[in-house]
């Protein structure tokens, strides 16, 4: 009985995805949200199930202090690139105006949320949705009758491949936000 209720709840939780939201990604100086610095923010808006290409947000952020250079090969943001960026607080103020009260969607969004809330100094009131969680739930729903159902690969590239969508400018905040928007729409 409990298993059937759990399955019903999971199905309901995935089925009630909003058709208006903001897909967001950040590029950072590291993988620990407690100390990583924000280097870039990208976001795109989805309204009524359509990505609004003209309604996008992208900023390069000038960090408050120097950051380890071992992350540069991943996001390709060099110290001289971020030196031209805008201050963290200005970037966050502009982001909050862009997001409004819309739900926020991302890939492993819990990382971005923790980092942004630390930098902002307060929590967001918005609903947060993770495309990796949604994909995982959908994969388990499809495999529910298969006793051999096991590990579901939740890597960004594999999800894109399984959903038959292109990876757009990987490890750039705006490119990953747009790719996440495509994932989200496929999963709705």
Secondary structure, 3 states (H helix, E strand, C coil): CHHHHHHHHHHHHHHCCCCCEEEEEEEECCCCCCCCCEEEEEEEEEECCEEEEEEEEEEEEECCCCCCHHHHHHHCCCHHHHHCCEEHHHHHHHHHHHHCCCEEEECCHHHHHHHHHHHHCCCCCCCEEEHHHHHHHHHHHHCCCCCCCCCCCCCHHHHHHHHCCCCCCCCCHHHHHHHHHHHHHHHC
